Amino acid sequence: MSRPTRFEHFRYLGDKRTQVVYDLDLSDDPDVAAEVEDLMESEQFAAFGPDTLAEARNRGYRPHRSIIGAERAAATSAGD
């Protein structure tokens, strides 16, 4: 999935309706792509400055399950 036009320089995009943050670099998952598309149509999104997961969490956003899965995969491969 390509990044939304207005967010080509951002990695994290938050959904104000559900307080979930998506990592646009990990959005190969079709479910995530559909959710981000729906989010863009709703215009209920937020970008973060600085553009980090820590800042999104600081603002009360929870990471989407795709981010959690990527973090677990990275931790597993680092432990090999």
Secondary structure, 3 states (H helix, E strand, C coil): CCCCHHHCCCCEEEECCCCEEEEHHHCCCHHHHHHHHHHHHHCCEEECCCCCHHHHHHCCCEECHHHHHHHHHHHHHHCC
